[in-house]
């Protein structure tokens, strides 16, 4: 099935629903003129209406190349009044491992907040810098800083191109942020991101429910399980605890 021409009425065709923002900014730019149809150009590029198409969706073929999950693992566990966040150290370029001990988790705002990213290194560092400025503006209030960053990330034209996810936490709260405007607080104080995030999160939930282990040990064991299952995750951990 051609990516440039497809029949929405074909009962045998398989489609997925994507936002115009995903279609325009996370795929090849030359497809933008296909989105607007009669509009002639992608409405996401109208200077007068920078967010005109935010939230709108369109059907595209199921084979359309949407972005893959970021190849890393970051896990955060908030348990017994403490919060622990860890990431693996592997950096993959295509099919090649180019670094084993990268730091994807750091402390922010006078060591009172933990933040980790999944995505490209340059975009991750840019998000760290933006988020720390929000924390300073709101005197360390994690919720307000997260809301402000999520809003800016979704509406700012330059930030929308950042290909990363951000996980932030302190002993009282935890949030997942993404460029689509997502701001998610987990119900159980456990969250994982990246290609191995689901493995690590499932392991951590089981350990919290069925063992008396402290948060640090839970994170270490869960990350080890993720490294056994995800080829993009290694056992060289960066681990921070508050």
ChimeraX attribute file (.defattr): number of C-alpha atoms within 10 A of each C-alpha:
attribute: neighborCount
match mode: 1-to-1
recipient: residues
	/A:1	11
	/A:2	9
	/A:3	12
	/A:4	10
	/A:5	10
	/A:6	12
	/A:7	12
	/A:8	13
	/A:9	7
	/A:10	8
	/A:11	7
	/A:12	8
	/A:13	13
	/A:14	12
	/A:15	14
	/A:16	12
	/A:17	13
	/A:18	15
	/A:19	15
	/A:20	23
	/A:21	23
	/A:22	18
	/A:23	24
	/A:24	20
	/A:25	17
	/A:26	16
	/A:27	15
	/A:28	10
	/A:29	11
	/A:30	8
	/A:31	15
	/A:32	20
	/A:33	15
	/A:34	16
	/A:35	18
	/A:36	14
	/A:37	10
	/A:38	8
	/A:39	10
	/A:40	11
	/A:41	15
	/A:42	20
	/A:43	22
	/A:44	21
	/A:45	15
	/A:46	12
	/A:47	9
	/A:48	9
	/A:49	10
	/A:50	14
	/A:51	17
	/A:52	14
	/A:53	17
	/A:54	17
	/A:55	13
	/A:56	11
	/A:57	15
	/A:58	12
	/A:59	13
	/A:60	22
	/A:61	19
	/A:62	14
	/A:63	12
	/A:64	15
	/A:65	13
	/A:66	12
	/A:67	11
	/A:68	8
	/A:69	15
	/A:70	19
	/A:71	21
	/A:72	27
	/A:73	33
	/A:74	34
	/A:75	31
	/A:76	35
	/A:77	27
	/A:78	23
	/A:79	18
	/A:80	9
	/A:81	10
	/A:82	15
	/A:83	25
	/A:84	25
	/A:85	32
	/A:86	28
	/A:87	34
	/A:88	28
	/A:89	23
	/A:90	23
	/A:91	22
	/A:92	16
	/A:93	9
	/A:94	7
	/A:95	7
	/A:96	9
	/A:97	11
	/A:98	12
	/A:99	11
	/A:100	16
	/A:101	16
	/A:102	16
	/A:103	19
	/A:104	24
	/A:105	27
	/A:106	19
	/A:107	20
	/A:108	19
	/A:109	15
	/A:110	9
	/A:111	12
	/A:112	14
	/A:113	24
	/A:114	24
	/A:115	27
	/A:116	28
	/A:117	30
	/A:118	26
	/A:119	21
	/A:120	16
	/A:121	16
	/A:122	12
	/A:123	18
	/A:124	22
	/A:125	15
	/A:126	13
	/A:127	22
	/A:128	21
	/A:129	12
	/A:130	16
	/A:131	23
	/A:132	20
	/A:133	17
	/A:134	21
	/A:135	21
	/A:136	14
	/A:137	12
	/A:138	14
	/A:139	12
	/A:140	19
	/A:141	14
	/A:142	22
	/A:143	19
	/A:144	15
	/A:145	21
	/A:146	24
	/A:147	17
	/A:148	15
	/A:149	25
	/A:150	21
	/A:151	18
	/A:152	17
	/A:153	23
	/A:154	20
	/A:155	17
	/A:156	13
	/A:157	15
	/A:158	10
	/A:159	17
	/A:160	19
	/A:161	16
	/A:162	20
	/A:163	19
	/A:164	22
	/A:165	23
	/A:166	25
	/A:167	26
	/A:168	27
	/A:169	28
	/A:170	25
	/A:171	19
	/A:172	13
	/A:173	15
	/A:174	27
	/A:175	23
	/A:176	22
	/A:177	22
	/A:178	20
	/A:179	24
	/A:180	18
	/A:181	18
	/A:182	16
	/A:183	19
	/A:184	14
	/A:185	18
	/A:186	13
	/A:187	8
	/A:188	12
	/A:189	18
	/A:190	24
	/A:191	28
	/A:192	26
	/A:193	27
	/A:194	25
	/A:195	21
	/A:196	28
	/A:197	27
	/A:198	18
	/A:199	23
	/A:200	31
	/A:201	24
	/A:202	16
	/A:203	19
	/A:204	27
	/A:205	17
	/A:206	12
	/A:207	19
	/A:208	18
	/A:209	9
	/A:210	9
	/A:211	9
	/A:212	10
	/A:213	13
	/A:214	14
	/A:215	22
	/A:216	21
	/A:217	14
	/A:218	24
	/A:219	29
	/A:220	20
	/A:221	16
	/A:222	23
	/A:223	31
	/A:224	20
	/A:225	19
	/A:226	27
	/A:227	21
	/A:228	14
	/A:229	14
	/A:230	18
	/A:231	14
	/A:232	23
	/A:233	29
	/A:234	23
	/A:235	18
	/A:236	17
	/A:237	24
	/A:238	18
	/A:239	20
	/A:240	19
	/A:241	20
	/A:242	16
